[in-house]
Amino acid sequence: MLAENESPETHEPVMKDIENDSENPARVKNIGSAKRHPDLKSYSSLNDTAIHDLPSWTPPRKLKVITIGAGFSGLIFAHKLQHQHEEFQDLVDHTIYEARENVGGTWLVNNYPGVQCDVPAHIYAFPFDPKPDWSHFYATGADIQAYIQNTVKKWNLDRDIKLNHKVTETLWQEDLGQWRVTIKNSKKSFVEFADILVSGQGVLNRWRWPNIEGLDSFKGHKCHSAAWDHTFDYANKTIAVIGNGSSGVQIIPKLAELHQTKVIAFQRTPNYVFTPLPPGHLMGRAEDTSNNPKFTDADRKRFVEEPEFHRDYRRKIVHQINGAFKMVRFIVARNLANE
């Protein structure tokens, strides 16, 4: 007990006799700390044990983070950890496992004739490095894939990527508080444990053939849009295309251009295309009625040399497209009211 107005007695750290205490190494560590800071007074006993001779926020180890897939999602996350929040370099050990031979995700896999993005090129971009010199209002799949690969090299994002490594199983280990991740490459299958598991697999790379009677016994050439066979000559053929979604409407015109090729399109329901804002209007060229206008050399030069102008142009496109959805809702509501 302390008497009134009595202060706790301080003491200088004692350095002798216990500095080589083999029976209590943590106690020796506490003494070492006192030697490094001899000017500090201590109100604790020398019998106290230091848990960590480090600042309280210092993690005992890095968190292990595994991301599945090196498409847009996985690459943006890698950039956040490497560049946007550089402090994570001391806190996180990050690995991206990509099953295929390159980055790109859906733009690596989907390379059928006519593949193109239906989002304006200038806003279909990495937020940290938008491309200013697109050739057309809508970009082709090949252009997007090249952009992804160039961005990965520019920002050193491939530092964290392991290609040709397929994640085959993930199991949550309740007792460890970690994910047990099984990975397979061309040589072996191995297991890693992760504190955080991020799925960047997407959905456009999971394809299957439709359940159609007689499909298995068909003797002609079969090809799926998500695994296009570029070695086959499609000219001078009669080709049946099943489906009229985004892939079908791009493939059919390209096949129809081939010499002596007859294309038969099978569709279950009609395909409606509504364009309240033609590309020319979004480019500030109302007189341009083409489906995919080309940017002029002057356009691209200004986008490159004036980043703020490029940013404002991108924001304008986003605002106009978002505003168009209100128009669609209005038209749909009006049509329903008139039924």
Residue, then its C-alpha position, 0 to 999 in steps of 0.5 A: m500500500l502507498a501512503e497518501n502523497e507517496s509516489p511509487e519508487t522507481h529503480e534503475p534497470v539492473m544489468k548484472d547477474i541476470e543478463n545471461d539467464s538461460e532459464n528465463p530468456a524472455r527476462v534477459k530480453n527485457i534487460g536488453s531492452a532496458k540497456r538500449h533505453p537507459d534513460l527510461k525509468s521503469y515502474s515494473s519489476l525486473n521479473d516481468t516478462a516482455i512478450h514482444d520487444l516491438p511496437s504494439w502494432t507490429p504483426p508477428r508475421k505477414l498475412k498470407v493472401i491467395t488470389i485465384g485468377a489473373g484477370f481484371s479483378g485479380l490485377i486491380f487487387a495486386h495493384k492496390l497491395q503493391h502501389q496504392h497502399e504500399e504499407f501492405q508490403d510489410l504486412v501481406d504476402h500475396t500470390i495470384y494463381e492463374a490456371r492458364e498460360n497468360v494473364g487476361g481472364t475472359w479476354l485471354v479465353n474468348n478470342y472468337p472472330g469479332v470479339q469486342c467489348d460493348v462498353p466504351a473503351h475509354i471507361y473499360a479500363f484499369p482505374f489506376d492507368p486508363k489507356p488514352d489512345w484507343s483507336h475506336f470507340y469500342a475496343t476489340g478483344a485483342d486490343i483489350q488483351a494487349y492493354i492488360q498485358n502492357t499494364v501488367k508489365k508497366w506496373n510489375l504486377d506479374r511479380d505476384i503471379k504464378l501462371n499455369h497454376k490451377v487451384t483445384e480445391t479450397l477448404w476452410q480449416e476452422d481449427l487453424g483459422q486459415w484456408r487450405v488451398t490445393i494447387k496443381n501445375s504441370k509437375k506436381s500438386f501441392v498445398e498452401f495455407a492462406d489467411i485470406l482467399v480472394s476469388g477473381q475467377g469470374v463467370l465467362n470462362r465456365w462454358r458448356w455445351p447445351n443439352i441437345e439430343g444428337l450433339d454427341s453423335f454429330k460427325g462435323h466440326k464442333c467449336h465453342s465460342a469460349a474455346w475457338d478453334h483457329t486451326f479450322d478453315y470455316a470457309n466454304k462450309t454450312i455452319a449452324v450457330i446456336g445462340n444469339g447472345s453477345s457472342g453469337v451476334q458478333i460471330i455470325p456476321k464474321l462467319a457470313e463474310l467468309h467465301q461460300t459460307k452459309v450460316i444458319a442461326f438458331q435462336r430460342t428467343p428474339n434478341y432486342v438491341f436498344t441504343p438510346l445513345p449512339p456512339g457518335h453522340l457520346m463522342g460529340r459527333a451527332e452526325d456520325t452514325s457508324n456503329n463503332p466510330k474511329f478516334t482521330d489522330a487529334d483526339r488521341k493526341r489530346f487524350v495523351e497530352e491532357p490527362e485532365f481532359h481525358r479524365d473529364y471525357r471519361r466522366k462524361i461518358v459514364h454520366q451519359i450512360n448512367g443517365a440513359f438507364k433512367m430513360v430505359r426505365f421510363i420507356v419500359a414503365r410507359n409500355l407496361a402502362n399501355e398494355 
